[in-house]
Amino acid sequence: NRVDGAFAGPGARNHLVFRMAAGVVLAVREHHQYTLLIRRTLEMLETLGVPVIGFGTDRFPAFYRRDSGRPVDRRFDDVNTLAAAVRAPFAMGLGTGMVIANPVPASHEMALETYDTVLADALDDAARAGIRGRDVTPFLLERLRDRTGGASIVSNTALLRANARLGGE
């Protein structure tokens, strides 16, 4: 599940964030599309009591970058320890959803200069075109694909595989 766009526009909320607070959802998370909105999304998760766990990272990932500059609540480097931490609140009847932040593999991380330039341009394009809400994600992904010559797809595929591997473990 994705928590992208928890604040996609004025007054917009992602219902997944609220469902996490109710203990319904566990999201294995690789990135967040809105670099400028990461802070607000993390604040909303904190307000709702949804922990943000980093798997192999102390920092919340940002799209095709491993580090957004924002910390996670807790880091785990071992799948078994992570799994025990995920199960514990549910076993005690105290369950809340949580975000597992799983960064893009280092070998597939987009160069910072490319990421910053391409994402800023794509966000500007979206604003100029009046793209909002759920339409932003596909718009940005298409722009990133086009402007990186398909390199973003390679990164995204590596990310999806890493998430599937972690989720399966």
Disulfide bonds with the S-S distance in Angstrom:
none
